[in-house]
Amino acid sequence: DTCRNFHCKRGKVCHADKQGEPHCICQDPAACPPTEDYEHVCGTDNKTYDGTCQLFGTKCQLEGTKIGRQLHLDYMGSCKHIPPCTDYEVDQFPLRMRDWLKNILIQYYERDLSTSGILTEKQRNKVKKIYQNDKRLVAGDHPVELLLHDFEKNYHMYVYPVHWQFHQLDQHPVDRLLTHSELAPLRASLVPMEHCITRFFQECDGDQDKLIALKEWCHCFGIKE
């Protein structure tokens, strides 16, 4: 099978021609495997797709058109009303996001205490300093005033989590720049819970070049280094 080790990007599948040569062709959305309701996704066209296979297959078939260029994965789950993000809310968003990133790393560290493998040794050593700090604000539904106070008082605990998330997303390629595609996994999973994340990322792109550099990312989160 010439297609066995032949890789195609999302939305495309391998097809062998008459000479047996492998080529990538668009996935037929109607031929995607059946999915469960929890696998539904919402596209930026505000349409619910059965899954990512159907969405990216549709995008591929629209390749070269304006609609195709604008179609992306918006968020996980069926489409629903997402309220607009106010100026006040977008200003508060970094407070919650910084705290969430710190707590995610703490959870990973605690899991690694019994089953290693989530964090690298270097990452564990970085998170260990935060984990063992008596002044660390424990996870909880905190008011923004407390989150702001803790950030100002324990600023050093938030620097690494913000840097860590950037480098987790900066993968294809590793170039200290985040594209729309690299941001998608984080954004798509959070939109239903954090409706300001789309506007936040848009405003992070200070020079409006459709890329978020590490410096822009840190600036958005209030990190000076």
Secondary structure as GFF3:
##gff-version 3
##sequence-region A 1 225
A	DSSP	beta_strand	12	16	.	.	.	ID=ss1
A	DSSP	beta_strand	22	26	.	.	.	ID=ss2
A	DSSP	three_ten_helix	29	31	.	.	.	ID=ss3
A	DSSP	three_ten_helix	37	39	.	.	.	ID=ss4
A	DSSP	beta_strand	41	43	.	.	.	ID=ss5
A	DSSP	beta_strand	48	49	.	.	.	ID=ss6
A	DSSP	alpha_helix	52	61	.	.	.	ID=ss7
A	DSSP	alpha_helix	66	70	.	.	.	ID=ss8
A	DSSP	beta_strand	73	76	.	.	.	ID=ss9
A	DSSP	alpha_helix	87	114	.	.	.	ID=ss10
A	DSSP	alpha_helix	121	131	.	.	.	ID=ss11
A	DSSP	alpha_helix	144	153	.	.	.	ID=ss12
A	DSSP	alpha_helix	156	169	.	.	.	ID=ss13
A	DSSP	beta_strand	177	178	.	.	.	ID=ss14
A	DSSP	alpha_helix	180	190	.	.	.	ID=ss15
A	DSSP	alpha_helix	197	204	.	.	.	ID=ss16
A	DSSP	beta_strand	212	213	.	.	.	ID=ss17
A	DSSP	alpha_helix	214	220	.	.	.	ID=ss18
###
